Amino acid sequence: MKLNDEIKISLILFISFLIFYALQIPYYTSKPDVIVFAIRSLADKPITEFAYLPKTTLLSGEALPNYHLGHTIILWIVYQIMPFNIASTIWTSGFISSISGSLIVILTYFIWRNLNFSNRISITTSVIVGLVPSFWEQSVIGEVYALQYAFVMAFVLAYLKDKLILSSLFFMYANLVSPLSGLAFGLIFLKGYSKNNFKNAFIVGSTALLTYVVVYSIAGTNILDLLNGFDHAPENRGLTYRTIAFFGFILVNFNFFIFYLIKGIKLSFSELKNTLINLAVATSPQLLLILLGATFFIELGSFQLPVFWALAFPLGYYLSKVKINKYYFAISLIATVAFTYSLWIRTNIVVGKEREEAGKWLRVNGFNGISVIGPWSVGVSVIQGRDGSNLNALQNYYIEKSCPGNEDLTKTQKDKLIIASAKKLPFRVAISKINLSGLNLDHYNPFDKITNGNLEKLYENDSVSLFKWEK
């Protein structure tokens, strides 16, 4: 196939997925960390000290270091050039992810073409990647993972083309977006395990590492502080739970195509054994850390996206070999899209909107200027609903603390507080009834934990409960 034809195909894929993703952004009320990224981008200069919230919002006073520096800089620059009516929303953040997600699709296409796979296999695999729910969601919300993996894909493609310096720079920047990008380094061995490939891998890895250290030094950040961001306990969830959770994520991501995936793994293993082994080796660090529980629920995207990207290949390989005009394929495709939207995308939309509605209720009913205390998952959305995209409001009126008790309220040194408590989704409540360590739910009721001062319930919907505490 001529290069011009490949460029035309890539443009069609890019524009199609960009429209598909971007049209969903206005209807997607984002997650709390995305809201913070957007709000922080309204600052006078890029905030490089902390990843999410400043020390003033944390009772412990220990803010996570900014290990998303690459995302921070790009987001801040784009926000500065946007019209104010757009820059004051999360749309810009989501649009960067949509561009990144669309780039992932076409970079996937070029990667498999450069590995000498047919046009049909490359297109099918790239489309699957774009529709895998994890990639789909990350390409709609303004998180770091779509941007991170776009640079990972650019790093791999540049390496396959023997552009070592360019590959080093892409890999360095992927790690600036998230240091866990380093776990994807093994993808370059899709090119093989020759002596020359090991030499080139060393050149790329060492150059990227050196440049990474230099960039962080110039930014004035202590690079050793990044280690603090990953010191998280596995939350008492055993190996059995993590294994079930991992396969659960695979099932949710491939759902009605799971049987095609299984057949694809069998077929590609018999016909392309080395490629499948290379993919397994390249994603083994992520698999190992997932099962060990290390930061499993902290950096989901960095661990899961490479695994799902790898699994898209055997599925794409199988689908490219069979006739897809049979009725059951169409049913599977429609059911997959409907399932993904209704139980994944739409759920996040509803939960986010309900948490913001709680904040709007506070504003309408005169509860402005009172600090909100609660878990990260709900407190940030409540603040945004009440005070809008306001960096000062976040710093001055939000205190991050899950399930606060008497001692926590005393530490805030506030006379009045709004306590925000997240309510679990019905599905989460249902599976918590399974007798398995890690699935149990702790139901927080402030009336059981707070005995000092006056406490009253103000508001409740399906996603959040609000209480007023007064000293």
C-alpha positions in Angstrom: 0.0 0.0 0.0 1.3 3.5 -0.9 2.1 5.9 1.9 -0.5 8.4 0.6 -3.2 5.8 1.1 -2.0 5.1 4.7 -2.1 8.9 5.4 -5.7 9.1 4.0 -6.8 6.2 6.2 -5.1 7.7 9.3 -6.8 11.0 8.6 -10.2 9.3 8.3 -9.6 7.4 11.6 -8.4 10.6 13.4 -11.2 12.8 12.3 -13.9 10.1 12.9 -12.7 9.4 16.4 -12.1 13.1 17.3 -15.7 13.9 16.3 -17.0 10.8 18.2 -15.1 11.7 21.4 -15.5 15.5 21.3 -19.2 15.4 20.8 -19.5 13.6 24.2 -17.4 16.2 26.2 -20.2 18.7 26.8 -22.4 16.0 28.3 -19.7 14.5 30.5 -19.5 15.9 34.0 -15.9 15.0 34.8 -14.2 13.3 37.7 -12.8 15.3 40.6 -9.2 15.1 39.6 -10.1 16.3 36.1 -12.0 19.3 37.6 -8.9 20.1 39.6 -6.6 19.9 36.5 -8.9 22.4 34.7 -9.2 24.8 37.6 -5.4 24.8 38.2 -4.9 25.7 34.6 -6.6 29.0 35.3 -3.6 30.0 37.5 -1.2 32.8 36.4 1.5 30.2 35.8 1.7 26.4 35.7 1.4 24.9 39.2 4.4 22.5 39.5 4.5 22.0 43.2 1.6 19.5 43.7 -0.2 17.0 41.6 -3.8 17.7 42.7 -4.5 19.7 45.9 -2.3 22.1 47.8 -1.3 21.6 51.4 -4.0 24.0 52.6 -6.7 21.6 51.5 -5.2 18.6 53.3 -5.5 18.0 57.1 -2.3 16.0 56.9 -0.5 18.8 55.1 1.2 16.3 52.8 0.4 17.2 49.2 1.4 14.8 46.4 4.2 16.1 44.3 3.4 17.0 40.7 4.3 13.9 38.8 2.1 15.0 35.9 4.3 17.9 34.9 4.0 17.2 31.2 0.2 17.2 31.4 0.2 20.4 33.5 2.3 22.4 31.1 0.3 21.4 28.0 -3.0 21.9 29.7 -2.0 25.3 31.1 -0.7 26.5 27.7 -3.9 25.5 25.9 -6.1 27.0 28.6 -4.3 30.4 28.2 -5.2 30.7 24.5 -8.8 29.6 24.8 -11.7 32.1 24.9 -12.8 32.8 28.5 -16.2 31.2 28.1 -14.4 27.9 27.2 -11.4 28.3 29.5 -13.7 28.5 32.5 -15.0 25.0 31.9 -13.6 21.5 31.7 -14.2 21.3 28.0 -10.7 22.3 27.1 -9.3 19.6 29.3 -11.5 17.0 27.7 -10.7 18.2 24.2 -7.0 17.6 24.8 -7.8 14.1 25.8 -10.0 13.7 22.7 -7.1 14.7 20.4 -4.8 12.4 22.3 -7.2 9.5 22.1 -7.6 10.0 18.3 -3.8 10.1 18.0 -3.6 6.8 19.9 -5.9 5.3 17.3 -3.8 6.3 14.3 -0.5 5.7 16.0 -1.7 2.2 16.7 -2.5 1.8 13.0 0.9 2.9 12.0 2.7 0.7 14.6 1.1 -2.4 13.3 1.7 -1.4 9.7 5.4 -0.8 10.5 5.5 -4.3 11.9 4.4 -5.5 8.5 0.8 -6.5 9.3 -1.9 -6.1 6.7 -3.9 -2.9 6.3 -7.1 -4.8 7.4 -5.5 -6.1 10.6 -4.0 -2.7 11.4 -7.3 -0.8 10.9 -9.3 -3.3 12.8 -7.0 -3.3 15.8 -6.8 0.5 15.9 -10.6 0.8 15.8 -10.9 -1.7 18.6 -8.4 0.4 20.7 -10.5 3.5 20.1 -13.7 1.7 21.3 -12.3 -0.2 24.3 -14.2 1.4 27.2 -11.1 2.4 29.1 -9.6 4.2 26.1 -13.0 5.6 25.2 -13.5 7.1 28.7 -10.0 8.5 28.9 -10.5 10.2 25.5 -13.6 12.0 26.8 -12.5 13.2 30.2 -9.6 15.5 30.8 -7.4 13.1 32.6 -3.7 12.5 32.0 -3.8 9.0 30.6 -4.9 9.6 27.0 -2.1 12.2 26.7 0.3 9.9 28.4 -0.4 6.9 26.2 -0.4 9.1 23.0 3.3 9.9 23.8 3.9 6.2 24.6 2.6 5.2 21.2 4.6 8.0 19.5 7.7 6.7 21.3 7.1 3.1 20.0 6.4 4.2 16.4 9.5 6.5 16.3 11.6 3.6 17.6 10.3 1.2 15.0 11.3 3.8 12.4 14.8 4.0 13.9 14.3 7.6 14.9 16.2 7.1 18.2 16.5 10.7 19.4 12.8 11.4 18.6 11.9 8.2 20.3 13.9 9.2 23.4 12.1 12.6 23.6 8.7 11.1 23.2 9.4 8.5 25.9 10.8 11.3 28.2 7.7 13.3 27.8 5.4 10.3 28.3 7.2 10.0 31.7 6.7 13.7 32.4 3.0 13.1 32.0 3.2 10.1 34.3 6.4 8.3 35.5 4.6 5.0 35.2 5.0 5.3 31.4 8.4 3.7 32.1 6.6 0.4 32.5 5.7 0.5 28.8 9.3 0.6 27.7 9.2 -3.1 26.8 6.9 -2.4 23.9 9.9 -1.5 21.8 10.8 -5.2 21.9 8.0 -5.8 19.5 10.8 -5.1 17.0 12.7 -8.2 18.3 15.5 -9.2 20.7 18.5 -8.7 18.4 21.8 -7.4 19.8 21.4 -4.2 17.8 17.9 -3.7 19.3 19.2 -4.1 22.8 21.9 -1.5 22.0 19.3 1.0 20.6 17.0 0.3 23.6 19.8 1.3 25.9 20.5 4.5 24.0 16.8 5.5 24.0 16.3 4.6 27.7 19.4 6.3 29.0 18.8 9.4 26.8 15.2 9.7 28.0 16.2 9.3 31.7 19.0 11.9 31.5 16.6 14.4 29.7 13.9 13.7 32.3 16.2 14.5 35.2 17.4 17.7 33.5 13.8 18.9 32.8 12.8 18.3 36.4 15.9 20.1 37.7 15.1 23.1 35.5 11.5 23.1 36.8 12.9 23.5 40.3 11.3 20.3 41.5 13.0 17.7 43.7 12.8 14.6 41.6 13.1 12.4 44.7 9.8 13.8 45.9 8.1 11.8 43.1 8.6 8.6 45.1 6.2 10.0 47.7 3.4 9.9 45.2 3.5 6.1 45.0 3.7 5.1 48.6 0.2 3.7 49.0 -1.0 0.7 50.8 -3.0 -1.9 48.8 -6.1 -1.2 51.0 -6.3 -4.7 52.5 -7.3 -6.3 49.2 -5.9 -9.7 48.8 -4.6 -11.5 45.7 -7.9 -13.2 45.1 -9.7 -9.9 45.1 -7.2 -8.3 42.8 -7.2 -11.2 40.4 -11.0 -11.1 40.2 -11.0 -7.4 39.8 -8.5 -7.5 37.0 -10.4 -10.1 35.0 -13.5 -8.1 35.8 -11.9 -5.1 34.1 -11.1 -7.2 31.1 -14.7 -8.5 30.9 -16.1 -5.0 31.2 -13.7 -3.7 28.5 -14.3 -6.5 26.0 -17.7 -7.7 27.2 -19.7 -9.0 24.2 -16.4 -9.5 22.3 -14.8 -11.6 25.0 -15.3 -14.9 23.0 -13.8 -13.3 19.9 -10.9 -12.2 22.1 -10.4 -15.8 23.4 -10.5 -17.2 19.9 -8.1 -14.4 18.8 -5.6 -15.3 21.4 -5.7 -18.9 20.3 -5.4 -18.1 16.7 -2.7 -15.5 17.0 -0.7 -17.7 19.3 -0.7 -20.5 16.8 0.1 -18.2 13.8 2.0 -15.3 15.5 3.5 -16.9 18.6 6.5 -14.5 18.8 4.3 -11.4 18.5 1.9 -12.5 21.3 4.8 -13.5 23.5 6.4 -10.1 23.0 3.2 -8.4 23.9 2.9 -10.5 27.1 6.5 -9.7 28.1 6.0 -6.0 27.4 3.0 -5.8 29.6 4.3 -8.1 32.4 5.4 -5.2 34.6 1.8 -3.8 34.6 0.3 -7.3 35.2 2.7 -8.0 38.1 2.0 -4.7 39.8 -1.7 -5.0 39.4 -1.7 -8.4 41.1 0.6 -7.2 43.8 -1.8 -4.3 44.4 0.8 -1.6 44.2 -1.1 1.7 43.5 -3.8 -0.4 41.7 -6.5 2.0 42.6 -4.3 5.1 42.3 -3.0 5.1 38.7 -5.5 2.8 37.0 -4.9 4.2 33.5 -1.1 3.7 33.6 -1.5 0.1 34.5 -4.5 -0.9 32.5 -4.3 0.9 29.2 -1.1 -0.9 28.0 -2.7 -4.3 28.9 -5.9 -3.5 27.0 -3.9 -2.1 24.1 -2.0 -5.4 23.9 -5.3 -7.4 24.1 -6.8 -5.4 21.2 -4.3 -7.0 18.9 -5.4 -10.7 19.1 -9.0 -9.5 18.9 -8.3 -7.4 15.9 -6.3 -10.2 14.3 -9.2 -12.6 14.7 -11.9 -10.2 13.5 -9.8 -9.3 10.4 -9.7 -13.0 9.5 -13.4 -13.8 9.7 -16.5 -12.5 8.0 -18.1 -9.8 10.1 -21.2 -9.4 8.1 -23.0 -12.1 10.1 -25.9 -11.0 12.2 -24.3 -12.0 15.6 -21.4 -9.7 14.9 -23.7 -6.7 14.5 -25.6 -7.6 17.6 -22.3 -7.9 19.6 -21.2 -4.5 18.3 -24.5 -2.7 19.1 -24.6 -4.4 22.5 -21.0 -3.5 23.3 -21.5 0.2 22.6 -24.9 0.3 24.5 -23.4 -1.6 27.4 -20.3 0.7 27.5 -22.4 3.9 27.4 -25.1 2.8 29.8 -23.0 1.2 32.5 -19.7 3.0 32.1 -19.9 6.4 30.4 -23.4 7.4 31.5 -22.9 6.3 35.1 -20.0 8.7 35.4 -22.0 11.4 33.8 -24.9 10.9 36.3 -22.7 10.7 39.4 -20.7 13.8 38.5 -23.9 15.8 37.7 -25.6 14.8 41.0 -22.5 15.8 43.0 -22.4 19.2 41.3 -26.2 19.5 41.8 -25.5 19.2 45.5 -23.1 22.1 45.3 -25.6 24.2 43.4 -28.2 23.5 46.1 -25.7 24.9 48.7 -25.3 28.1 46.6 -29.0 28.6 46.1 -29.8 28.0 49.7 -27.2 30.5 51.0 -24.4 28.1 52.2 -21.6 30.0 50.5 -18.3 30.8 52.2 -18.5 27.6 54.3 -15.7 25.1 53.8 -16.6 21.7 52.6 -14.9 18.6 54.1 -15.1 15.2 52.6 -13.5 12.6 50.3 -11.7 13.7 47.2 -14.2 11.7 45.1 -17.2 14.0 46.0 -15.9 17.2 47.7 -14.2 18.7 44.7 -17.4 18.2 42.6 -19.5 19.8 45.3 -17.2 22.8 45.5 -17.3 23.2 41.7 -21.1 23.0 41.7 -21.3 25.7 44.4 -18.4 28.0 43.4 -17.6 27.2 39.8 -14.2 26.8 38.3 -12.4 28.9 40.9 -8.9 28.1 42.0 -9.2 30.3 45.1 -12.5 28.6 46.1 -10.9 25.2 45.9 -7.9 26.3 48.0 -9.9 28.3 50.6 -13.1 26.3 51.0 -12.2 22.6 50.5 -10.7 20.2 53.1 -9.8 16.7 51.9 -10.7 14.1 54.5 -12.8 10.9 54.2 -15.2 10.0 57.0 -14.2 12.9 59.3 -14.6 12.5 63.1 -14.4 14.8 66.1 -10.6 15.2 66.0 -10.6 16.0 62.3 -13.2 18.7 62.7 -11.1 20.2 65.5 -8.0 20.3 63.3 -9.8 22.4 60.7 -10.1 25.2 63.2 -13.5 26.1 61.6 -16.7 27.1 63.4 -18.9 25.8 60.6 -18.4 23.0 58.0 -20.4 21.3 55.3 -19.6 17.5 55.5 -19.9 15.8 52.1 -20.4 12.0 52.1 -20.3 9.9 49.0 -23.1 7.3 48.5 -22.1 4.0 46.8 -23.7 3.0 43.5 -26.3 0.2 43.7 -24.1 -2.2 41.8 -21.2 -1.5 44.3 -23.6 -2.2 47.2 -24.8 -5.4 45.6 -21.4 -6.9 45.0 -20.3 -5.9 48.5 -22.6 -8.6 49.8 -20.2 -11.2 48.4 -18.2 -12.6 51.2 -14.8 -11.6 49.9 -12.1 -9.5 51.6 -11.9 -6.1 49.9 -15.5 -6.0 48.7 -17.0 -4.9 52.0 -18.3 -1.4 52.3 -17.9 1.0 55.2 -21.0 3.1 55.5 -20.1 6.5 56.9 -22.7 8.1 59.1 -21.4 11.3 60.7 -24.0 11.0 63.5 -22.1 7.9 64.6 -18.7 9.5 64.6 -19.3 13.2 65.5 -20.4 14.0 69.0 -19.1 17.5 69.4 -21.1 20.4 68.2 -24.4 20.5 66.3 -25.0 18.3 63.3 -27.9 18.3 60.9 -28.6 16.7 57.5 -29.1 19.3 54.7 -29.4 17.5 51.4 -29.3 14.1 49.8 -29.5 12.5 46.3 -28.4 9.2 44.9 -24.7 10.1 44.9 -24.0 12.4 47.9 -25.3 13.4 51.3 -24.6 16.8 52.8 -24.5 17.6 56.5 -24.0 20.9 58.3 -21.7 20.9 61.4 -21.5 23.9 63.7 -19.1 24.2 66.7 
